[in-house]
Amino acid sequence: MPGPNRNYAKELEYLIEKNQEQGRVPTLLLHACCAPCSSAVLEYLSRFFAITLLYYNPNIAPYEEYEKREAELRRLVREMDVVHPVQLLPCSYDGQAYCQAVEGLEGEPEGGKRCTACFRLRLEYTARQAAKLHFDYFTTTLSISPLKNARLLNQLGEEMGEKYGVAHLPSDFKKKDGYKRSVELSKVYGLYRQDYCGCVFSKAQRQREKEERKDA
């Protein structure tokens, strides 16, 4: 479905419908940024895919924050009711990979070129693992955030899918109140909801915003 105004949520629905007609339950490697964002995505996709979660987020700092978010994701996988079983694929923390990916982009604003480099880093790792482990599809939970550009994420995903020879699953999980549902499920499971994206730059910006509100 070419064109600048693609409806990725509709594309996903069409693909799911085709797989169901064929009686297939495809395998999906799902990059997970955190438990809250993963909750609504898992609720939806676990009906149609055999999902393995990949918590690859070298952007998150400090390391204690990384561990806290990973622990919450593991707890969600244990406690959440899903149709098809969900597994978690372990991977090690590699903060140096993030530093190298965004080198020279430290002064970029949130949502700019630095974030694009971060998305590319995580999606490339996911695509590489999906190809290596012979998954049918890969995608990321990131598009559920109202602050994330779904078109950019899908373009990067398709680029990496072509590079590594594995199908990228189109998605815009914020559609149909996906983000709202993630907030609801976070309350149901008592999930920790962080107040910054994850990197040192987003944390610093969040702190500045807090101080500005305090001064106001």
N, C-alpha and C positions, 0 to 999 in steps of 0.2 A: 504494500500500500504506500506508494511514493507520495511525495508532496510535503510542503512545510507545515501543514496543519493536520498532521496525522493524529488520530485518536488511538493512543496506545492501549487504553483500557478496552476499547472495542476490539482491537486486534487480538488482545489476549482472550477475550470472550469467544471470538471466532476460532482461535486455535484450540481452546479447551473443548469447544463443541465438536470440532473435527476429531480430536483424540477420543472423545466419548463415543462418537459414532463408530470408531474402530475398536472400541473396547479396551483402549490403552490406558495405563497409569504410568506416564513417563517419569523418569528420574529427573530431579531438579537440584542443582547446587545453588543454594540461596545465600548470597552474601548478606550478613546481618550486621547492622550498625549498632543495634542495642535491643534490649528486650521490649521496651514499649513500642517501638516501630515494628518489631517482628510480630507482635501479638496479633494484630488485625490481619497482617499478611498471611500468617500461618493459619488463622481461622478460615480464611478464604481459600488459599491454595492447597491446603492439606486434603481438601475434598477431591482434588483432581490430580495431585502429584505425590510421588514418594520423595520427600524432601530431606536433604542433608543441609544443615546450616553451616556456614563458614564465617567464623568471627575473625576476620582479618581487618584490623583497624590500627595500623602503626601510627596513625595521626593522633591518637588519643594520648593525652598527657595530663597529669603525671601518671606514672605506671600504676599507682594505687587506684586511680580512676579507671584505668583499663581493666584491672582485676575486678573492680566492683561491678562494672557493666557486664563483664564476662560471667561473673557469678550469678547475676540476675537472669541472664539469658539461659544459663544451665538450669536454673530453678524453674523458669517458664517452661522449658522443654519437658521437665519432669512432671509439672503440675497441670499443664494445659490439656484440655480435651481436644483431640484431633481425630480426623477420620483415618488417614493413613499415618503410620508411625513416622516420627521426626527424629533424625539423628543429628549429632553435632560433630563436625570434623575438626579435630584439634589443629592449631597452628601456633607457632611461637611469636612472641612480640618482637617487632623489628622497627623500633623507632628511628633507626638510622636510615632506613629505606625512605621514610617520609621526609626526613631532613634533606636527603639528596634530591628527592622529587620536587621539592618546593624551593630549592636553592636559587636565590636571585629574585624570588617572588615574595619575599618577606613583607614588603611594603604594600602589597596588593590589598584592596578592600575585601571584606567578606563577600563571597559570591563571585569573586573575580577569577583571574587566571590561576591563583594559588589553589583555589577550591577545585578548579578543573583538573589541575595536575594531581590533586589528591584523589579525585574520583577515578581518574585514569589508572593510577597506581593500584587502587583496590579492585577495580573491575578487571584489569589485566591479570592480576594474581588469581582472581576467581575464574576467569576464562581458562587460564593455563591449567589450573587444578581440575576444572571440569573436563577439559580435553584429556588430561593425563589419566583421570579415573573413569572416563567413558560415560559421563552423564549425558542425558538427552538434551538438557537445557541448563542455562545459568541465567541469573539475574540478581538484582539487589533490592533490599527493602528501602533504600534511600528515597525513592520517589514518593513515599507516603508523606514526607514532610512538606508542608506548604512553602517552606523556604528553599526547597530544592527544585531545580529545573529538570522536569521529566524529559523534555525533548533532548537536552544535553546528555543526560544519563543514558537514554536509549541510543543516541548516536554513538557514544563511547562504547556502550555494550555491543552494538552491532560491529563497530570497528574491531573490537577485540575478538568477537566471535569469528569474524572473517580471518583474522590473523592466526587464530589457533584451531580453526576448523570445528567449532562447536556452536550450536544454535543458541542465540540470545533470545530470552523470553521477553517480549514487549510488555511494558507495564507502566501504569501511572496509578499507584495504589491510593493516592489521595482522593481519587474520584469516588463518587457514590458514598461520601462521608467516611472514607477510609481512615483519615486522620482522627475524626471524631470518635470512631469506633476504637482506635488505638488508645485514646484517652480513657474511654469507658472500661476497656479491658485492663488497663493499667490499674484502675481503681479496684476492679474485681480481684486481681491477683496481688495487689499491694506492691506494684513494681516501683522501683526507684526511677524517678524521672529527672534526668540531669538538666541543668539550666544553661548549658552551653554545648556547642556542637561536639567538641572534643579536643581540638588542637590548642596550643598555647595562645594562638592569635585570637581564636574565638573566645577563649576564656578571658583574655585581657580586654576584649571589646565588651564582654558582658559585665566585667567589673567596672569599666568606665561608665556604662549605662546606669548601673546601680548607684554610682557616686553622683552622677548628674541628677538622678531622681531625688537623691537625698538632699543635694544642694537646692533643688527647686522647692 
